[in-house]
Amino acid sequence: MKVSDLLESRRKKWRELEDLCGRMERWWGRRLDGAAAARFSALYRAVCADLALADAYQLPPGTIQYLHRLVGRAHNQLYRSRPFQLGTWARQLLVDVPQRLFRDNCLRLAFCIFWGPFLLSMALVRFSPGYAERVVGEGMLGHIEESFSNPLGDRGSMDAAMAGFYIWNNGGIGLRCFAFGLFLGVGGVLMTVYNGCVLGAVFGHMSALPQRENFYAFVTAHGPFELTAIVLSAAAGMRLGFSIIDTRGLTRMASLRKAGEETMPAAGAAVILFALAALIEGFLSPSPLPYGLKAVTAGLSTAMLLFYFVVLGYPRGT
């Protein structure tokens, strides 16, 4: 049998594959049962072979063009992106991501090297006169003291603008922590320690001044989200930086690519927390609302973080 006759005899299967493609392209027919899916795969492999024969024996251009279109159409259906599924998305968000973060050693390191220097720096302000000035600078401390010399007031329409500014500013802090981590991880360690020392010195310094009530009335509500986001950003950057040193048998590029995939949960969580912190900082923190409401907000934020990262993240037996 001639090749042209063989291909002509297969037109019935081509039309069958066309029908299946048309069915899958309609939103209500995208899911095939097992038998139909197996049939589709067999027809797809067969038409790929038919296209190879048609090209090899230089059949009429019209036939080759038709087979090219059919193969491309079937390929797009076979390897199409998966549709959004609420159950899959919820499992990733509420099970996979927190458990990956819970096991993340870089996140544990970032937590320790931020909060350790933060608390130590607060204590040194009390027991080492002049420590805050040396770490933060007299000019910056004077600016902070002046900013909180008066009770907080409602800025009205300025709140939305300030929320946007805080998103930009907070994002810059997280980006610096992340970017410094790319310097073989060491840069991330130094930047995280630096941020912990500076913030701890500011908190310790302000807690001993008459302006402390205004200061804590401002920072309490958004503090849990913002400080946790800094830790997450640092962890994401350090993981990428460390992957260049410890490749675990992979090439450096492959190790960096693998670390990039593993970094996404921490980086994504940091972005979300920075945005939430900025919204609170823009609308609630500067308002004259009672401090008790801001303290409750901080308590709820902390409880949410503990629930997500510890309760949901704690490994469970399968």
C-alpha positions as CSV (number, residue, x, y, z in Angstrom):
1,M,0.0,0.0,0.0
2,K,1.2,3.4,-0.9
3,V,2.0,5.9,1.9
4,S,-0.6,8.3,0.5
5,D,-3.3,5.5,0.5
6,L,-2.3,4.6,4.1
7,L,-2.7,8.1,5.3
8,E,-6.0,8.5,3.4
9,S,-7.3,5.4,5.2
10,R,-6.5,7.1,8.5
11,R,-8.7,10.1,7.9
12,K,-11.4,8.6,10.1
13,K,-9.1,8.6,13.1
14,W,-8.1,12.2,12.3
15,R,-11.7,13.3,12.4
16,E,-12.2,11.4,15.7
17,L,-9.3,13.2,17.2
18,E,-10.7,16.5,15.9
19,D,-14.0,15.7,17.6
20,L,-12.3,15.0,20.9
21,C,-10.3,18.2,20.6
22,G,-13.5,20.2,20.0
23,R,-15.1,18.5,23.0
24,M,-12.1,19.4,25.3
25,E,-12.1,23.0,24.1
26,R,-15.6,23.5,25.3
27,W,-15.6,24.4,29.0
28,W,-18.2,21.9,29.9
29,G,-16.4,19.0,28.2
30,R,-12.8,19.6,29.4
31,R,-12.8,16.6,31.6
32,L,-12.7,13.2,29.9
33,D,-13.4,9.8,31.5
34,G,-10.6,7.2,31.6
35,A,-11.5,5.5,28.4
36,A,-11.9,8.7,26.4
37,A,-8.6,10.0,27.8
38,A,-6.8,6.8,26.8
39,R,-8.3,7.0,23.3
40,F,-7.3,10.6,23.0
41,S,-3.6,9.8,23.9
42,A,-3.6,6.9,21.4
43,L,-5.0,9.1,18.6
44,Y,-2.5,11.8,19.4
45,R,0.5,9.4,19.1
46,A,-0.9,8.0,15.9
47,V,-1.4,11.4,14.2
48,C,2.2,12.4,15.3
49,A,3.4,9.3,13.4
50,D,1.2,10.2,10.4
51,L,2.7,13.7,10.3
52,A,6.2,12.2,10.3
53,L,5.3,10.0,7.4
54,A,3.7,12.8,5.5
55,D,6.8,15.0,5.9
56,A,9.2,12.1,5.0
57,Y,7.3,11.2,1.8
58,Q,6.6,14.8,0.8
59,L,2.8,14.5,0.6
60,P,0.8,17.4,-0.7
61,P,1.3,20.6,1.4
62,G,-2.4,20.8,2.2
63,T,-2.3,17.4,4.0
64,I,0.9,18.3,5.9
65,Q,-0.5,21.6,6.9
66,Y,-3.7,20.0,8.1
67,L,-1.8,17.4,10.2
68,H,0.4,20.2,11.7
69,R,-2.7,22.0,12.8
70,L,-4.2,18.9,14.2
71,V,-1.1,17.9,16.1
72,G,-0.7,21.4,17.6
73,R,-4.4,21.5,18.6
74,A,-4.2,18.1,20.3
75,H,-0.9,19.0,22.0
76,N,-2.4,22.2,23.5
77,Q,-5.2,20.1,25.0
78,L,-2.9,17.3,26.3
79,Y,-0.4,19.7,27.9
80,R,-2.7,22.6,28.8
81,S,-2.4,24.3,32.1
82,R,-4.5,22.8,34.9
83,P,-7.7,24.7,35.7
84,F,-8.0,26.4,39.1
85,Q,-9.3,24.0,41.7
86,L,-10.3,25.3,45.1
87,G,-9.5,22.1,46.9
88,T,-6.0,21.9,45.5
89,W,-5.4,25.6,46.2
90,A,-6.7,25.3,49.8
91,R,-4.5,22.3,50.5
92,Q,-1.4,24.1,49.2
93,L,-2.2,27.2,51.2
94,L,-3.2,25.6,54.5
95,V,-1.2,22.3,54.5
96,D,1.8,22.3,52.2
97,V,3.0,25.9,52.6
98,P,2.9,26.1,56.4
99,Q,4.6,22.6,56.8
100,R,7.3,23.6,54.4
101,L,7.9,26.8,56.3
102,F,7.9,25.0,59.6
103,R,10.7,22.7,58.4
104,D,12.7,25.6,56.8
105,N,16.0,25.8,58.6
106,C,16.8,29.1,57.0
107,L,13.6,30.5,58.6
108,R,14.6,29.2,62.0
109,L,18.0,30.8,61.6
110,A,16.5,34.1,60.5
111,F,14.1,34.1,63.5
112,C,17.0,33.6,65.9
113,I,19.4,36.1,64.4
114,F,16.7,38.8,64.3
115,W,14.9,38.4,67.6
116,G,18.1,37.6,69.6
117,P,19.8,40.8,68.7
118,F,16.5,42.7,69.0
119,L,16.0,41.7,72.6
120,L,19.7,42.0,73.5
121,S,19.7,45.5,71.9
122,M,16.7,46.5,74.0
123,A,18.4,45.4,77.2
124,L,21.7,47.1,76.3
125,V,19.9,50.5,76.0
126,R,19.0,50.2,79.6
127,F,22.4,49.0,80.9
128,S,24.8,50.7,78.5
129,P,24.4,54.5,78.3
130,G,24.9,55.9,74.8
131,Y,24.3,52.5,73.1
132,A,21.2,53.7,71.2
133,E,23.1,56.8,69.9
134,R,26.0,54.7,68.7
135,V,23.7,52.1,66.9
136,V,20.9,54.3,65.5
137,G,22.5,57.8,65.5
138,E,21.6,60.9,67.4
139,G,20.0,62.6,64.5
140,M,17.7,59.6,63.8
141,L,16.8,59.2,67.4
142,G,16.0,62.9,67.6
143,H,13.7,62.7,64.6
144,I,11.9,59.7,66.1
145,E,11.4,61.5,69.4
146,E,10.0,64.5,67.7
147,S,7.7,62.4,65.6
148,F,6.0,61.0,68.7
149,S,6.1,64.2,70.9
150,N,2.4,64.8,70.3
151,P,-0.6,62.4,70.7
152,L,-1.7,60.6,67.6
153,G,-4.4,62.2,65.5
154,D,-6.7,61.2,62.7
155,R,-5.2,62.2,59.4
156,G,-8.5,61.6,57.5
157,S,-8.0,61.3,53.7
158,M,-4.2,61.1,54.2
159,D,-4.6,57.5,55.6
160,A,-4.9,55.9,52.1
161,A,-1.8,57.8,50.9
162,M,0.2,56.8,53.9
163,A,-0.8,53.2,53.6
164,G,0.6,53.2,50.1
165,F,3.8,54.8,51.4
166,Y,4.1,52.2,54.1
167,I,3.7,49.4,51.5
168,W,6.5,50.9,49.5
169,N,8.7,51.5,52.5
170,N,8.1,48.1,54.2
171,G,8.6,46.4,50.9
172,G,12.0,48.2,50.6
173,I,13.1,46.8,54.0
174,G,12.1,43.3,53.0
175,L,13.8,43.6,49.6
176,R,17.0,44.7,51.2
177,C,17.0,41.8,53.6
178,F,16.2,39.5,50.7
179,A,18.8,41.0,48.3
180,F,21.7,40.9,50.9
181,G,21.0,37.2,51.4
182,L,22.1,36.6,47.8
183,F,25.6,37.4,48.9
184,L,26.3,33.7,49.7
185,G,23.9,34.0,52.6
186,V,26.4,36.0,54.7
187,G,24.9,39.3,53.6
188,G,21.5,38.2,54.7
189,V,22.8,37.2,58.1
190,L,24.5,40.6,58.6
191,M,21.5,42.6,57.4
192,T,19.1,40.7,59.6
193,V,21.3,41.1,62.7
194,Y,21.7,44.8,61.8
195,N,17.9,45.3,61.6
196,G,17.4,43.5,64.8
197,C,19.9,45.6,66.6
198,V,18.6,48.9,65.2
199,L,15.0,48.2,65.9
200,G,15.7,46.8,69.3
201,A,17.7,50.0,70.2
202,V,14.8,52.2,69.0
203,F,12.2,50.3,71.0
204,G,14.5,50.3,74.1
205,H,15.2,54.0,73.8
206,M,11.6,55.0,73.3
207,S,10.4,52.9,76.1
208,A,12.3,55.0,78.6
209,L,11.0,58.4,77.3
210,P,7.8,60.3,78.1
211,Q,6.8,59.8,74.4
212,R,6.6,56.0,74.9
213,E,2.8,56.0,75.1
214,N,2.5,57.7,71.7
215,F,5.3,55.4,70.3
216,Y,3.7,52.2,71.4
217,A,0.2,53.4,70.4
218,F,1.6,53.6,66.9
219,V,3.8,50.5,66.6
220,T,1.7,47.9,68.5
221,A,-1.0,47.1,66.0
222,H,1.1,46.5,62.9
223,G,4.3,45.2,64.6
224,P,3.6,41.4,64.5
225,F,3.0,41.3,60.8
226,E,5.8,43.7,59.9
227,L,8.5,42.1,62.0
228,T,7.5,38.6,60.9
229,A,7.7,39.7,57.3
230,I,11.2,41.0,57.8
231,V,12.2,37.6,59.1
232,L,10.6,35.8,56.2
233,S,12.3,38.0,53.7
234,A,15.7,37.4,55.3
235,A,15.1,33.6,55.3
236,A,14.2,33.7,51.6
237,G,17.3,35.5,50.6
238,M,19.6,33.4,52.8
239,R,18.2,30.2,51.3
240,L,19.1,31.4,47.8
241,G,22.6,32.6,49.0
242,F,23.4,29.3,50.8
243,S,22.3,27.3,47.8
244,I,25.3,28.7,45.8
245,I,27.7,27.4,48.5
246,D,26.0,24.1,49.4
247,T,24.8,22.7,46.1
248,R,24.1,19.1,47.4
249,G,25.7,17.5,44.3
250,L,23.9,19.7,41.8
251,T,25.4,22.3,39.5
252,R,25.3,25.8,41.0
253,M,22.6,26.9,38.5
254,A,20.4,23.8,39.2
255,S,20.9,24.3,43.0
256,L,19.9,28.0,42.7
257,R,16.9,27.0,40.6
258,K,15.8,24.4,43.2
259,A,16.3,26.9,46.0
260,G,14.2,29.4,44.1
261,E,11.3,27.0,44.1
262,E,11.7,26.3,47.8
263,T,11.9,30.0,48.6
264,M,8.6,30.9,47.1
265,P,6.4,30.1,50.2
266,A,8.6,32.3,52.5
267,A,8.8,35.1,49.9
268,G,5.1,35.0,49.2
269,A,4.2,35.0,52.9
270,A,6.5,38.0,53.4
271,V,4.8,40.0,50.6
272,I,1.3,39.3,52.1
273,L,2.4,40.2,55.6
274,F,4.1,43.4,54.5
275,A,0.9,44.4,52.7
276,L,-1.2,43.7,55.7
277,A,1.2,45.5,58.0
278,A,1.1,48.5,55.7
279,L,-2.7,48.7,55.7
280,I,-2.8,48.5,59.5
281,E,0.0,51.1,59.7
282,G,-1.7,53.4,57.4
283,F,-5.2,53.3,58.8
284,L,-5.3,51.9,62.4
285,S,-1.8,52.7,63.9
286,P,-1.9,56.5,63.5
287,S,-5.5,56.8,64.5
288,P,-6.6,58.2,68.0
289,L,-8.5,55.0,68.7
290,P,-8.0,53.4,72.2
291,Y,-4.8,51.6,72.7
292,G,-6.7,48.6,73.9
293,L,-8.1,48.1,70.4
294,K,-4.6,48.2,68.9
295,A,-3.4,45.8,71.5
296,V,-6.2,43.4,70.6
297,T,-5.3,43.7,66.9
298,A,-1.7,42.9,67.8
299,G,-2.8,39.9,69.9
300,L,-5.1,38.6,67.1
301,S,-2.3,39.0,64.5
302,T,0.1,37.1,66.7
303,A,-2.4,34.3,67.3
304,M,-3.0,34.1,63.5
305,L,0.8,33.8,62.9
306,L,1.2,31.2,65.5
307,F,-1.7,29.2,64.2
308,Y,-0.5,29.3,60.6
309,F,3.2,28.7,61.1
310,V,3.1,26.4,64.1
311,V,-0.3,24.7,64.4
312,L,-0.8,24.2,60.7
313,G,2.9,23.8,60.1
314,Y,3.6,21.1,62.7
315,P,4.3,17.8,60.9
316,R,1.6,15.2,61.1
317,G,1.9,11.5,60.6
318,T,0.4,10.1,57.4
